[in-house]
Amino acid sequence: MILRRALLMARVMFTRAREHLEQDIALYDPVRHHSHAFLYGQDPGVFCRVLAAWGLYLLGYPDQALRMNQEALAVAQEVVHPLSLAAAQAFFAVTHQVRREGHVAQEHAEAAVQLCSQQGFPVFLVFGTIMIGWALAEQGQTEEGIAQVRQGLAAYRATGAELATTRFAVLLAETWGKAGQPEEGLNVLAEALAVVNKGRERDYEAELYRLQGELLLQQERQKAKSKKQKSPPPSTSHPAPKQRRRSVSTKPSTSLGSNRPSRWSYER
């Protein structure tokens, strides 16, 4: 049931997934369904809420997503199921990440990593590691952040997990951009877009293209800056003779009119 909801979101069926998850949450009874966490390895009340939170963010409701994550964490603490608690902490970090709240995202990610290290949960361990890396880069520690994200992403792929790989690729590409290396970020995005083009994980496709545009713009600016630094300063020893041709006198004004933004720029 829960995997089916996750696949709906991966295939960009956000509204449909949200409807199903809301029905699941309404039917959930923590007393009646308490044994499910131990039978199936996950508490449905927690996992339905963390998936619902992700769907709410993708639909444009970050505040509702935050409240849903708070509910998921409260349920996880009530049922006392370590794996469900680790998931709630990890996904809480994700919600704060998309809200650009680096310090709080790091706190939840570290809580997830600590619990997963104690209990031996490899997937959410690397999940938390990636979130910590992004949070470090967001707070100015770009080199350490990149190392953490790369380590986490490699370990995540090693587990055989596929869901959310494009999501994590975006975080790595973003940290490369913060480090002033857009070309590295573009290489990461090219790999992620290859996965998307195979028909997998389309839920974050728009963000892949948005970030690709941002990194291309950063790259163009770096090239322009480098070219400007290499150009020799204009000579002032021999002033140009006075020109009487009208085409020359009007050139500065027409040049100003053509000073349009780069073709890679976009509206925020």
Sequence and secondary structure as in RCSB ss.txt:
>XXXX:A:sequence
MILRRALLMARVMFTRAREHLEQDIALYDPVRHHSHAFLYGQDPGVFCRVLAAWGLYLLGYPDQALRMNQEALAV
AQEVVHPLSLAAAQAFFAVTHQVRREGHVAQEHAEAAVQLCSQQGFPVFLVFGTIMIGWALAEQGQTEEGIAQVR
QGLAAYRATGAELATTRFAVLLAETWGKAGQPEEGLNVLAEALAVVNKGRERDYEAELYRLQGELLLQQERQKAK
SKKQKSPPPSTSHPAPKQRRRSVSTKPSTSLGSNRPSRWSYER
>XXXX:A:secstr
 HHHHHHHHHTT HHHHHHHHHHHHHH  TTTTTTHHHHHSS HHHHHHHHHHHHHHHTT HHHHHHHHHHHHHH
HHHHT HHHHHHHHHHHHHHHHHTT HHHHHHHHHHHHHHHHHHT HHHHHHHHHHHHHHHHHTT HHHHHHHHH
HHHHHHHHTT  TTHHHHHHHHHHHHHHTT HHHHHHHHHHHHHHHHTT   TTHHHHHHHHHHHHHHHHHHHHH
HHHHHS     SS       HHHHTHHHHHHHT    TT    
